[in-house]
Amino acid sequence: MAAATASPSLRRLCVFCGSNPGRDPRFLAGARDLGAHLASEGIGLVYGGASVGLMGAVADAALEAGGEVIGVIPQALADKEVAHRGLTELRVVGSMHERKAMMADLSDGFVALPGGAGTFEELFEVWTWAQLGYHAKPCGLLDIAGFYGQLTAFLDGATAQGFMKAEHRDMLVVAEAPGDILTRFRAYVPPRVGKWITADES
């Protein structure tokens, strides 16, 4: 098996986040901070293409700072008039499955901001793909205002109970600031371990 190597340069980062703003103003501020930070480092933003909530905030901040922003949105959501019309590029697809596949293909890493069920589902899917070796791109959480504290504690518990290997738990990068998560993404090396836990490992 070939030796693992660090993640290549981040040309574009996929951001999963809420289509609502949340109640804590730090969520919107954090989304804007990430968007501006990506643009300042010349990293393109790939996201779900909406103009509302944290999705709109991260896109607007990146655009205002001169960054590239590619949105990918299903036709059904575009028809509801939530699509962002000021992006570098807006790709309209036929389904949620097509949306996620295209976002993954366009991106060199994945990070989740605060959000709801859709955000969690998108993150867990790409993280599962990474565990299975379908890609070697980094996945992470930008833990704004401690939003993901309970989730990370739950994942630690699932690992302690033998449902996840520690190496796979550690694949999910958790950071509180954009600069920190980008630094760790650039140094990311995917683990070379099997997905399944054998009886003598449990």
C-alpha positions, 0 to 999 in steps of 0.5 A, a space after each residue: 500500500 502506498 504511503 499516505 501523503 498530506 492533502 494537496 493545496 486547497 483550491 476550493 473548499 466546500 462549505 455546508 451550513 444552515 439556510 437559517 441564520 440561527 439565534 446567536 449572532 456569532 453564527 452569522 459573524 462566523 460564516 462571514 469571517 470564513 467567507 472573507 478568510 477564504 477569499 483572502 487566501 485565494 481559496 474558492 468557495 463551493 456551497 449550496 447556492 442559496 441566498 439565505 441564512 448562513 449560506 448567504 452570509 458566507 457567500 456574500 462575504 467571499 464575494 465582497 472580498 473578491 473571492 470565487 463562489 460557486 453555488 450548486 442548487 437543485 432546480 426545485 430550490 431555485 424555483 422557490 427563489 432562494 438561489 443566489 443570483 450574484 455568484 461567480 457561477 450558479 449551477 442548477 442540477 436536477 436533484 439533491 444527489 446531483 448537488 452533493 456529487 457535484 459539490 464533492 467533485 469541485 472541492 478539495 475539502 469539506 467544512 461544516 458551519 452550524 446548521 440543521 439536518 441537511 448540514 449534518 447529512 452532507 457532512 456525515 456523507 463525505 466523512 463516511 466516504 473518506 473513512 471508506 477510502 473513496 476520497 482523501 480530502 479533509 473534513 471538518 467542523 468550524 465550531 462557532 460559539 461551541 455549537 458542535 460541542 455536544 456532537 463531538 462528545 457524542 462521537 467520542 462516546 461512539 468511538 469509546 463504545 467500539 462503533 468507530 475507530 479512533 483513527 476515523 474519529 480523528 479524521 474529523 478536524 474540529 477548530 474554532 477559527 478559519 485560519 486554524 482549520 485551513 492550517 490543519 486541512 493543509 497538513 491533513 494525512 488520511 489514515 491507512 486503517 480498515 473501516 471495520 472493527 474486529 473482535 480482537 480490537 473491540 
